[in-house]
Amino acid sequence: MKNVWNILNMNEIADIKPAAHGTQRSVQEYIDERPQWSDGTHVKSVPMTGMQWRIWSLAAAGKFFEGFVVFMTGVALPLIAREFHIGAAEKGFISAASLAGILVGAVLLGGLSDYFGRKRMFIAEMIIFCAFLALLILCANFLSLVICLFGLGMALGCDYPTAHMIISENIPSGNRGKLVLGAFGFQALGALGGTGIGCLVLSLLPELDAWRWMYATALIPAIAVTVGRFYVTESANWLMVRGHHEKAAQEVGRLLARRPEYPKNIRLKRHGAEGGSNAPPARPSFAALFDARNRRATIFASVPWFLQDLGTYGIGIFTPTILAAALGGGSDHVRSLSDVISDGILAAKGAAMINVLLIVGILFAVVLADRVGRIRLQILGFFGCALGLLIASFSIDFSGPAKLETIFVGFMLFSFMTNLGPNAQTYLLAGEVFPTAVRGMGAGFAAAFAKIGAVATAFLFPILLAAIGTRLLLYGLVVTSILGAIVTWQYRIETTGINLDEIGQ
């Protein structure tokens, strides 16, 4: 992208028209400034700097690890259950541990980014992730396994608000939807990678402790990402809200470093009155999420995400288990370790095929979010999820190839529609609808509230699957998807094409 900037400047762009001497501008106005042709016509979009691409890449890597670790648990679970001799309730604890950690991490650690800064928490979350990942590989009993998965979840929970903010507060407004969702899409790549690596490890190492090697594959890449995060800029928007004006100007200079150099002299407009220098720095308050100004945003960001996670995590984590049952595997047929390995490989392959639709769905979301709008896509996605789950429930009435085809069609439609709609849009909206001073706490609370649904689903799913069967379980998720669409419409706040500063007013 640096080369693109150079070519544009050297060839036909005469210059970038600076503001009048002495004029102050906001951080976002500097970031959004577009170069223009010699006749005064602006180019179509703002060229991204090397620092902006570095921030985006490192944030996308964090989302990859989330999908990789959480969805790999579904492949590793049969091996873990056999090694530690655990039953359905313990399986629920294992599946729910990382999600419970995400819940705690999102609301506690994610909210700390409003106090200590986006960059510090961006680094801290990866240090925590690497530490617990290393310990997970060495776990010797059920309790230590649950603790390590919970620790991993805390790091991933912190990443929910932090990754969104460090992207959205450092990039041009016109690219916000595409780039935030593009990074979020790496969660789907991680899900595919997790099931794919799980299948590969089982094939190359058909042993009981193969699950340890599955998780170990993420350790070295995670360390590399941790080191990279030390070399990004702090959010100048956050620095301005906290009253660190000189530091904010320095960080804008680092963020927008280009060849040729522009802007050279940065004069930031301070928060408060126009050009006012005595406005006190904003102090974040958790209670502010529920005052008259932010209550609607809190409900809108939290409840649909909660309803969406009921289906996405339940289906996502246990897709291998459901497919194994649909394909004739499952506990009734397991007589030896080789049966566990065989069922695991078969189910992982099927899950990987379905997860491809997650990637296709997020690609459509990236293209359409800034064109169609977040609200329309979220509502459409919720109804599509309900239809996919309903189709999957029909598989109970079939046998043989028809059974397999029906459940695959249903799950693939669900996977596509959830990432086109609610799985992508709830994440995007939660980081947009709150003002800068409480954006970390707001997005963190929304993610944590959502994970209450994910934890409940992960813990109860294997128990309910055995107690009430697949059909009734899927019917319940159909209802929650429809409710998600209703709540989205009732409390809608459209943010498409709107500057973050304006949304926060």
TAZI-V542463 format. One record per residue. RES is the residue in three letters. OMEGA is omega in radians with two decimals (999 if undefined). BURIAL is 1 if it has 9 or more other ideal C-beta (glycine too) atoms within 8 Angstrom, else 0. Layout:
BEGIN
{{RES/OMEGA/BURIAL} {RES/OMEGA/BURIAL}}
END
This chain:
BEGIN
{{MET/3.07/1} {LYS/-3.14/1} {ASN/3.10/0} {VAL/3.12/0} {TRP/-3.13/1} {ASN/-3.11/1} {ILE/-3.14/0} {LEU/-3.11/1} {ASN/-3.03/1} {MET/-3.03/0} {ASN/-2.91/0} {GLU/3.13/0} {ILE/-3.08/1} {ALA/-3.14/0} {ASP/2.99/0} {ILE/-3.07/1} {LYS/3.13/0} {PRO/3.06/0} {ALA/3.13/0} {ALA/-3.08/0} {HIS/3.10/0} {GLY/-3.14/0} {THR/3.11/0} {GLN/3.13/0} {ARG/3.10/1} {SER/3.10/1} {VAL/-3.09/1} {GLN/3.10/1} {GLU/3.05/1} {TYR/-3.11/1} {ILE/-3.06/1} {ASP/-3.06/1} {GLU/-3.11/1} {ARG/3.02/1} {PRO/-3.12/1} {GLN/3.11/1} {TRP/-3.07/1} {SER/3.12/0} {ASP/3.09/0} {GLY/3.14/0} {THR/3.11/0} {HIS/3.03/0} {VAL/-2.97/1} {LYS/-3.08/0} {SER/-3.14/0} {VAL/3.11/1} {PRO/3.10/1} {MET/3.09/1} {THR/3.10/1} {GLY/3.12/0} {MET/3.13/1} {GLN/3.09/1} {TRP/3.10/1} {ARG/3.12/1} {ILE/-3.12/1} {TRP/-3.09/1} {SER/-3.11/0} {LEU/3.06/1} {ALA/3.11/1} {ALA/3.12/1} {ALA/3.10/1} {GLY/3.10/1} {LYS/3.09/1} {PHE/-3.11/1} {PHE/3.12/1} {GLU/3.13/1} {GLY/-3.10/1} {PHE/-3.04/1} {VAL/-3.06/1} {VAL/-3.07/1} {PHE/3.04/1} {MET/3.13/1} {THR/3.11/1} {GLY/3.11/1} {VAL/-3.07/1} {ALA/-2.99/1} {LEU/3.12/1} {PRO/3.11/1} {LEU/3.12/1} {ILE/-3.13/1} {ALA/-3.12/1} {ARG/-3.11/1} {GLU/-3.08/1} {PHE/3.06/1} {HIS/-3.09/0} {ILE/-3.13/1} {GLY/-3.05/0} {ALA/-3.12/0} {ALA/3.12/0} {GLU/3.06/1} {LYS/3.11/1} {GLY/3.10/1} {PHE/-3.14/1} {ILE/-3.12/1} {SER/-3.09/1} {ALA/-3.02/1} {ALA/-3.12/1} {SER/3.12/1} {LEU/3.06/1} {ALA/3.09/1} {GLY/3.09/1} {ILE/3.12/1} {LEU/-3.11/1} {VAL/-3.10/1} {GLY/-3.11/1} {ALA/-3.04/1} {VAL/-3.11/1} {LEU/-3.10/1} {LEU/3.14/1} {GLY/3.12/1} {GLY/3.14/1} {LEU/3.11/1} {SER/3.05/1} {ASP/3.14/1} {TYR/-3.00/0} {PHE/3.12/0} {GLY/-3.12/1} {ARG/-3.05/1} {LYS/-3.11/1} {ARG/3.14/1} {MET/3.06/1} {PHE/3.10/1} {ILE/-3.05/1} {ALA/-3.11/1} {GLU/-3.14/1} {MET/3.05/1} {ILE/3.10/1} {ILE/-3.13/1} {PHE/-3.11/1} {CYS/-3.11/1} {ALA/-3.11/1} {PHE/3.08/1} {LEU/3.10/1} {ALA/3.13/1} {LEU/-3.14/1} {LEU/-3.11/1} {ILE/-3.06/1} {LEU/-3.08/0} {CYS/-3.10/1} {ALA/-3.13/0} {ASN/-3.07/0} {PHE/-3.08/1} {LEU/-3.14/0} {SER/3.10/1} {LEU/3.13/1} {VAL/-3.14/1} {ILE/-3.13/1} {CYS/3.09/1} {LEU/3.07/1} {PHE/3.11/1} {GLY/3.07/1} {LEU/3.14/1} {GLY/3.10/1} {MET/3.12/1} {ALA/3.14/1} {LEU/3.10/1} {GLY/3.07/1} {CYS/-3.10/1} {ASP/-3.10/1} {TYR/3.12/1} {PRO/-3.01/1} {THR/-3.13/1} {ALA/3.12/1} {HIS/-3.05/1} {MET/-3.08/1} {ILE/3.00/1} {ILE/-2.98/1} {SER/-3.13/1} {GLU/-3.11/1} {ASN/-3.08/1} {ILE/3.09/1} {PRO/-3.10/1} {SER/-3.11/1} {GLY/-3.13/1} {ASN/-2.96/1} {ARG/-3.11/1} {GLY/-3.10/1} {LYS/-3.04/1} {LEU/3.09/1} {VAL/3.12/1} {LEU/3.07/1} {GLY/3.08/1} {ALA/3.12/1} {PHE/3.13/1} {GLY/3.10/1} {PHE/2.99/1} {GLN/3.11/1} {ALA/3.05/1} {LEU/3.10/1} {GLY/3.09/1} {ALA/3.10/1} {LEU/3.12/1} {GLY/3.14/1} {GLY/3.11/1} {THR/3.12/1} {GLY/3.10/1} {ILE/3.09/1} {GLY/3.11/1} {CYS/-3.12/1} {LEU/-3.14/0} {VAL/3.12/1} {LEU/3.14/1} {SER/-3.10/0} {LEU/-3.06/0} {LEU/-3.09/0} {PRO/-3.13/1} {GLU/-3.05/0} {LEU/-3.10/0} {ASP/3.12/0} {ALA/-3.12/1} {TRP/3.13/1} {ARG/3.13/1} {TRP/3.08/1} {MET/-3.13/1} {TYR/-3.10/1} {ALA/-3.10/0} {THR/-3.10/0} {ALA/-2.95/1} {LEU/-3.10/1} {ILE/3.06/0} {PRO/-3.14/1} {ALA/3.10/1} {ILE/3.13/1} {ALA/3.12/0} {VAL/3.11/1} {THR/3.13/1} {VAL/-3.13/0} {GLY/-3.08/1} {ARG/3.07/1} {PHE/-3.00/0} {TYR/3.05/0} {VAL/3.14/1} {THR/2.99/1} {GLU/3.10/1} {SER/3.11/1} {ALA/3.07/1} {ASN/3.11/1} {TRP/3.14/1} {LEU/3.13/1} {MET/3.13/1} {VAL/3.14/1} {ARG/3.07/0} {GLY/-3.14/0} {HIS/-2.96/1} {HIS/-3.13/1} {GLU/3.11/0} {LYS/3.12/1} {ALA/3.12/1} {ALA/3.10/1} {GLN/-3.11/0} {GLU/3.04/1} {VAL/3.10/1} {GLY/3.11/1} {ARG/-3.12/1} {LEU/-3.05/1} {LEU/3.12/1} {ALA/-3.08/1} {ARG/2.97/1} {ARG/-0.01/0} {PRO/-3.06/0} {GLU/3.02/0} {TYR/0.00/0} {PRO/-3.12/1} {LYS/-3.13/0} {ASN/-3.07/0} {ILE/3.11/0} {ARG/-3.03/1} {LEU/3.05/1} {LYS/-3.09/1} {ARG/-3.13/1} {HIS/-3.10/0} {GLY/3.12/0} {ALA/-3.10/0} {GLU/3.13/0} {GLY/-3.09/0} {GLY/-3.10/0} {SER/-3.06/0} {ASN/3.12/0} {ALA/-3.11/1} {PRO/3.11/0} {PRO/-3.13/1} {ALA/3.11/1} {ARG/-3.09/0} {PRO/3.11/1} {SER/-3.13/0} {PHE/-3.13/1} {ALA/-3.13/0} {ALA/3.14/1} {LEU/-3.04/1} {PHE/3.07/0} {ASP/-3.04/0} {ALA/-3.08/0} {ARG/-2.98/0} {ASN/-3.03/1} {ARG/-3.14/1} {ARG/3.13/0} {ALA/-3.14/1} {THR/3.11/1} {ILE/-3.10/1} {PHE/-3.11/1} {ALA/-2.96/1} {SER/-2.97/1} {VAL/3.10/1} {PRO/3.11/1} {TRP/3.07/1} {PHE/-3.11/1} {LEU/3.12/1} {GLN/-3.09/1} {ASP/3.08/1} {LEU/-3.12/1} {GLY/-3.01/1} {THR/-3.10/1} {TYR/3.09/1} {GLY/3.14/1} {ILE/-3.07/1} {GLY/-3.09/1} {ILE/-3.01/1} {PHE/3.05/1} {THR/3.09/1} {PRO/-3.13/1} {THR/-3.14/1} {ILE/3.14/1} {LEU/3.11/1} {ALA/3.10/1} {ALA/-3.13/1} {ALA/-3.11/1} {LEU/3.09/1} {GLY/3.11/0} {GLY/3.12/1} {GLY/-2.98/1} {SER/-3.12/0} {ASP/-3.06/0} {HIS/-3.08/1} {VAL/3.12/1} {ARG/-3.09/0} {SER/3.10/0} {LEU/-3.14/0} {SER/3.07/0} {ASP/3.11/1} {VAL/-3.14/1} {ILE/-3.11/1} {SER/3.11/1} {ASP/-3.12/1} {GLY/3.13/1} {ILE/-3.12/1} {LEU/-3.13/1} {ALA/-3.14/1} {ALA/3.10/1} {LYS/3.11/1} {GLY/3.12/1} {ALA/3.13/1} {ALA/3.11/1} {MET/-3.13/1} {ILE/-3.12/1} {ASN/3.05/1} {VAL/3.13/1} {LEU/3.02/1} {LEU/-3.13/1} {ILE/3.11/1} {VAL/3.14/1} {GLY/-3.12/1} {ILE/3.07/1} {LEU/3.08/1} {PHE/3.13/1} {ALA/3.13/1} {VAL/-3.10/1} {VAL/-2.96/0} {LEU/-3.01/1} {ALA/-3.11/1} {ASP/3.13/1} {ARG/-3.11/0} {VAL/-3.11/0} {GLY/-3.08/1} {ARG/-3.03/1} {ILE/-3.13/1} {ARG/-3.13/0} {LEU/-3.13/1} {GLN/3.13/1} {ILE/3.10/1} {LEU/-3.13/1} {GLY/3.12/1} {PHE/3.13/1} {PHE/3.09/1} {GLY/3.08/1} {CYS/3.13/1} {ALA/3.14/1} {LEU/3.14/1} {GLY/3.13/1} {LEU/3.10/1} {LEU/3.10/1} {ILE/3.13/1} {ALA/-3.14/1} {SER/3.14/1} {PHE/-3.10/1} {SER/3.14/1} {ILE/-3.07/0} {ASP/-3.10/0} {PHE/3.06/1} {SER/3.12/0} {GLY/-3.09/0} {PRO/-3.13/0} {ALA/3.12/0} {LYS/-3.12/1} {LEU/-3.12/1} {GLU/-3.10/0} {THR/-3.11/1} {ILE/3.10/1} {PHE/3.12/1} {VAL/-3.13/1} {GLY/-3.12/1} {PHE/3.14/1} {MET/3.07/1} {LEU/3.10/1} {PHE/-3.10/1} {SER/3.13/1} {PHE/-3.04/1} {MET/-3.14/1} {THR/3.13/1} {ASN/2.97/1} {LEU/-3.03/1} {GLY/-2.89/1} {PRO/-3.12/1} {ASN/3.12/1} {ALA/-2.99/1} {GLN/3.10/1} {THR/3.10/1} {TYR/-3.13/1} {LEU/-3.08/1} {LEU/-3.10/1} {ALA/3.13/1} {GLY/-3.09/1} {GLU/-2.91/1} {VAL/-3.13/1} {PHE/3.06/1} {PRO/-3.03/1} {THR/-3.05/1} {ALA/-3.12/1} {VAL/-3.08/1} {ARG/3.12/1} {GLY/3.13/1} {MET/-3.14/1} {GLY/3.13/1} {ALA/3.11/1} {GLY/3.11/1} {PHE/3.13/1} {ALA/3.12/1} {ALA/-3.14/1} {ALA/3.11/1} {PHE/3.10/1} {ALA/-3.07/1} {LYS/2.97/1} {ILE/3.08/1} {GLY/-3.14/1} {ALA/3.14/1} {VAL/-3.14/1} {ALA/-3.14/1} {THR/-3.10/1} {ALA/-3.12/1} {PHE/-3.03/1} {LEU/-3.02/1} {PHE/-3.13/1} {PRO/3.13/1} {ILE/3.14/1} {LEU/3.12/1} {LEU/3.14/1} {ALA/-3.02/0} {ALA/-3.03/0} {ILE/3.10/0} {GLY/-3.05/0} {THR/-3.02/1} {ARG/-3.10/0} {LEU/3.12/0} {LEU/3.12/1} {LEU/3.08/1} {TYR/3.11/1} {GLY/3.13/0} {LEU/3.04/1} {VAL/-3.14/1} {VAL/-3.12/0} {THR/3.10/1} {SER/3.11/1} {ILE/3.08/1} {LEU/3.11/1} {GLY/3.11/1} {ALA/-3.12/1} {ILE/-3.12/0} {VAL/3.11/1} {THR/-3.12/1} {TRP/-3.07/1} {GLN/-3.05/0} {TYR/-2.99/1} {ARG/2.99/0} {ILE/-3.10/1} {GLU/-3.12/0} {THR/-3.07/1} {THR/3.07/1} {GLY/-3.11/0} {ILE/3.10/1} {ASN/-3.13/0} {LEU/3.12/1} {ASP/-3.14/1} {GLU/3.11/0} {ILE/-3.09/1} {GLY/-3.12/1} {GLN/999/0}}
END
